[in-house]
Amino acid sequence: MKFADVFIAFIMVAVVLLIILPLNEVIMDILLTINLSLSLIILFVTLYVKEPLDFAVFPSVLLIATLFRLALNISSTKLILGKGSAGRVIETFGNFVVQGNLVVGAIVFLIIIIVQFIVITKGAERVAEVAARFTLDAMPGKQMAIDADLNAGLIDENEAKRRRQRIQQEADFYGAMDGASKFVKGDAIVGILITIINIVGGIIIGLTKMGMSIEEVLERYTILTIGDGLVSQIPALLISTATGIIVTRAASESNLGRDLVKQVTDQPLVLILASVLLFVMGFFPGFPRWILFIMGAGMAYMGYIMMRASKEALAAAAGQEATSENVLEEMRKPENVMQLLEIDPLEVEFGYGLIPLADVNQGGDLLDRIVMIRRQMALDLGLIVPVIRLRDNIQLDPNEYVIKVKGVEVARGQVLPDHLLAMDPGTVEQPIDGIDTVEPAFGLPAKWIKEHQREKAEMLGYTVVDAPSVISTHLTEVIRKHGYELINRQDVQTMLDNLKEKYPALVEEVVPKTLSLGEVQKVLSNLIKENVPIRDMVTILETLADYGNITKDPDMLTEYVRQALSRTITLRFVPDKKAKVLTLAPELEKAIMDSVQQTEHGSYLALEPNKVQSIFKSLTKELEKFTSLGLQPIVLTAPVVRMYFKKLTEQVAPDLVVLSYNELDSSVEIRSVGVVKA
């Protein structure tokens, strides 16, 4: 059990025991001080809350505070009637009000009781009753408005549920306040009765038991009664005031003090008119002229300051409006249409239901994940991923997202923000309840499950990830697939400038002496397209420097670079140095080489359609064998054939890894498990 629960239970039992157990004067002083402090805290909280539901426990607090105050009243009555003394706090309050004159003190005390009972308590009770009635009457209309927004698609089911719950909480709160205000009223009545009992009982006990004169009895017990009444009525007055404030508090973006100052100072003319009236009153005989003149001058000055501030705010607003108009005018100019032609290299659009995932203020961490994706791509492929633009798009479904490359959609998916995605890695025997779906990055069957099902799903063998992880994984795979489109000449120039600080001679030999910037960019793009890292720019440039004078064909230069990066390629595709591969039949390799046509724009493959279909059929059959064995398909060819076979198979297997013998390290153990025939 939590500490707060234990503490509240202890307080409730202790309050009941106060009514029964006798207390000495020191403990009474401590408890009365606690009561006064508690009342002040409650009042200050009601002043600073923005709306009533921010202090939804107020009805329960009001009941506890009232019960505590009644228990103290009973305990103080036992001390007054039993000992003729009730501690320093009560006696000090009584002497402070009486000031040596019992009649005046009694009248002041009576006035305080009347104000507390008739004005504050009755008023707060009436306001709470009316607020509860109007809140209950407005519930059907609010429910209909929520249903209308839900049917129109303006809000989702979760938002509708939250709003309905809030309406129910408001009804419960004002209903509880209506009932709790009856306790305040009863407390005020009991306070009056206890006061009468203290005076009458004190007179009887003082005359009969203590042998005091009538004057001594009246003075002693009247002071104690007034002090006891004040000690109980002042906290009651504070809590009654807090009750009136919280039930009359309208929802706002700020607290009561700020709202009061803002709404009063928004009307500076009111202060000026009030200052004029004070000046006029100062000329009437008998009024304290200097006080009225000082207050009138102060109000006039405040009104002038506020009026000047209001004019400055209006001028600033007019300036902003003029600026906006100028901006619109600038946008209407034909030359500014060029800004509309800019396209982001990579962007992600969200439905409004997924905005919290990317909003840091709502706890979203998708931006941090995107930063990590860019770092991962730089470390893994050596690719400089451009800034990824995140946008909301109301035309999408609430839980849908779209990934675009250069303004064109390349992928889309749907996630449920308040669910987890459970994927079967192939070892799960017992299914789990959930919403059937497809993992967007790899197309695997999966289920959306609730948070409380996570532990069960993991025990069953499911791989469980949250919604941001699904989006970031999908985005990572899109970048891998389309990374070759993202690398441009400016990125290549940035990499060359960075490399030039350590290897200036190498960079100058390649660009621009041997190859152009565009030719280097095409080679790097070819490497990234086949998932070959380009981090080793020194080896890449040295190879281009060696063969750039022999050929300018980017495809041929790419083959030379791949052979130079044999260790990198081996580590990436055959990390365990044991390669199970498909090979090409000798007649197929010969047929491919015989079909290569050379032109001034490069070389291409010219095979007969029937032979191409035969190759595809054989390749598909062999790939199915690999898939059934759970292996990554790798095709191993002769160096002169690799490039052409890769281009040929991109139509049916775009992700197929095609390597040449020269691209594998000599230590790799190669085992052929299939042959592709023509």
Beta strands, then each sheet from edge to edge (+ up, - down):
strand 1: 346-350
strand 2: 388-392
strand 3: 400-405
strand 4: 408-414
strand 5: 420-423
strand 6: 435-438
strand 7: 445-449
strand 8: 463-466
strand 9: 578-584
strand 10: 596-599
strand 11: 602-605
strand 12: 634-637
strand 13: 657-660
strand 14: 669-676
sheet 1: 2+ 1+ 3- 4+
sheet 2: 6+ 7- 5+ 8-
sheet 3: 13+ 12+ 9+ 14+
sheet 4: 10+ 11-
end
